[in-house]
Amino acid sequence: MNRLQGKITAVQSSGHLSLVDIDVDGDSFTSIVVETAETAPYLAPGNAVLILFKETEVSLAKNLSGSISLRNRMHGVIRSIDQGALLSAVTLDFKGKPIVSVITTRSVERLALKPGDEVEGLVKANELTLMEPSHEL
């Protein structure tokens, strides 16, 4: 499981859903959660939060340009690639933190990925789970 620590900068709620913006070392992430500040008091600007997301939910882009709906973008450098017959684990360095993406080996080959390449890790807002730091795994 990938994990980053950040600070909540904004919460927008409607009904039982909230869009939560989080700052991670100057980069902005957004998570949509089925909670509000009333049901989860930790959802308040200024509070520290852990962001968790599965390796299989991280897509990779090389030479990404143009507009894209995904707001959760992690610019990084590939540290290593553990290439299997069907799937490969690509480890990025994102601001000194390892982020792992599990993608098909075909995609690794199609993108000609190799250690040292600059890439963007992309994760949809609904794939980010938030947790209070005091409840660490």
C-alpha positions as CSV (number, residue, x, y, z in Angstrom):
1,M,0.0,0.0,0.0
2,N,1.3,3.4,-0.9
3,R,1.2,6.1,1.7
4,L,1.9,9.8,1.9
5,Q,1.4,12.2,4.8
6,G,-0.1,15.6,4.2
7,K,-2.2,18.4,5.7
8,I,-5.8,19.1,4.8
9,T,-6.2,22.4,3.1
10,A,-9.9,22.4,2.2
11,V,-13.1,20.3,2.6
12,Q,-16.2,20.7,0.5
13,S,-19.2,18.6,1.5
14,S,-22.6,17.8,-0.1
15,G,-24.8,15.3,1.6
16,H,-22.7,12.4,2.8
17,L,-19.8,13.1,0.5
18,S,-16.7,15.3,0.8
19,L,-14.0,16.4,-1.5
20,V,-10.9,16.8,0.6
21,D,-7.8,18.7,-0.6
22,I,-4.5,17.7,0.9
23,D,-1.1,19.4,0.6
24,V,1.9,16.9,0.4
25,D,5.1,18.9,0.4
26,G,3.7,21.5,-2.0
27,D,1.7,19.2,-4.2
28,S,-2.0,19.1,-4.0
29,F,-4.1,15.9,-3.8
30,T,-7.8,15.4,-3.8
31,S,-9.8,12.6,-2.2
32,I,-13.5,12.0,-2.4
33,V,-14.8,10.3,0.8
34,V,-18.1,9.1,2.1
35,E,-17.8,11.2,5.3
36,T,-18.2,14.7,6.4
37,A,-16.7,16.8,9.2
38,E,-19.8,15.9,11.2
39,T,-19.2,12.1,10.9
40,A,-15.4,12.3,10.9
41,P,-14.1,15.3,12.9
42,Y,-10.5,14.8,11.6
43,L,-11.7,16.2,8.2
44,A,-10.8,19.8,9.0
45,P,-8.4,22.2,7.3
46,G,-5.0,22.2,9.1
47,N,-5.2,18.6,10.3
48,A,-2.6,16.1,9.4
49,V,-3.8,13.0,7.4
50,L,-2.4,9.9,5.8
51,I,-3.2,9.2,2.2
52,L,-3.3,5.5,1.3
53,F,-3.7,4.0,-2.2
54,K,-3.1,0.6,-3.8
55,E,-0.3,0.0,-6.1
56,T,-2.7,-1.2,-8.8
57,E,-4.5,2.2,-8.7
58,V,-1.4,4.1,-9.9
59,S,-1.3,4.7,-13.6
60,L,1.9,5.9,-15.2
61,A,2.4,8.5,-18.0
62,K,5.6,9.4,-19.8
63,N,5.8,12.8,-21.6
64,L,2.3,13.7,-20.5
65,S,0.9,16.9,-22.1
66,G,-2.4,18.5,-22.4
67,S,-5.4,18.5,-20.1
68,I,-6.5,15.6,-18.0
69,S,-9.2,15.1,-15.4
70,L,-6.9,13.4,-12.9
71,R,-5.8,15.9,-10.4
72,N,-3.7,13.5,-8.3
73,R,-0.4,13.6,-10.2
74,M,3.0,12.7,-8.8
75,H,6.0,13.7,-10.8
76,G,8.8,11.2,-10.1
77,V,11.8,9.4,-11.3
78,I,11.7,5.6,-11.8
79,R,14.0,4.0,-9.1
80,S,13.4,0.4,-10.2
81,I,11.3,-2.0,-12.2
82,D,10.5,-5.5,-11.1
83,Q,9.4,-7.0,-14.4
84,G,7.3,-10.2,-14.4
85,A,5.7,-12.1,-17.3
86,L,2.4,-10.3,-17.1
87,L,2.7,-7.6,-14.4
88,S,5.5,-5.3,-13.4
89,A,6.1,-3.3,-10.2
90,V,7.5,0.1,-11.0
91,T,8.9,2.1,-8.1
92,L,9.0,5.9,-8.4
93,D,10.9,8.4,-6.2
94,F,8.3,11.1,-5.4
95,K,10.0,13.8,-3.3
96,G,12.1,11.2,-1.6
97,K,9.2,8.8,-1.0
98,P,8.8,5.5,-2.8
99,I,5.5,5.1,-4.8
100,V,4.8,1.7,-6.4
101,S,2.7,1.2,-9.5
102,V,1.7,-2.2,-10.7
103,I,1.0,-2.1,-14.4
104,T,1.1,-4.7,-17.2
105,T,4.5,-5.6,-18.5
106,R,3.2,-4.8,-22.0
107,S,2.7,-1.2,-20.8
108,V,6.3,-1.1,-19.4
109,E,7.6,-2.3,-22.8
110,R,5.2,0.0,-24.8
111,L,6.4,3.1,-22.8
112,A,10.0,1.8,-22.9
113,L,10.3,2.5,-19.2
114,K,13.6,2.2,-17.5
115,P,15.2,3.4,-14.2
116,G,16.0,7.1,-14.3
117,D,13.0,8.0,-16.6
118,E,10.8,10.9,-15.5
119,V,7.1,9.9,-15.3
120,E,3.8,11.0,-13.8
121,G,2.0,8.7,-11.4
122,L,-1.8,9.3,-11.7
123,V,-4.5,8.3,-9.2
124,K,-8.2,9.1,-9.3
125,A,-9.7,10.9,-6.3
126,N,-12.0,8.0,-5.4
127,E,-9.0,5.7,-5.1
128,L,-7.4,7.7,-2.2
129,T,-8.3,6.6,1.3
130,L,-7.7,9.0,4.1
131,M,-6.8,8.1,7.7
132,E,-5.8,9.9,10.8
133,P,-2.1,9.6,11.5
134,S,-2.9,8.2,15.0
135,H,-4.6,5.2,13.4
136,E,-1.5,4.1,11.5
137,L,-1.5,0.5,10.1
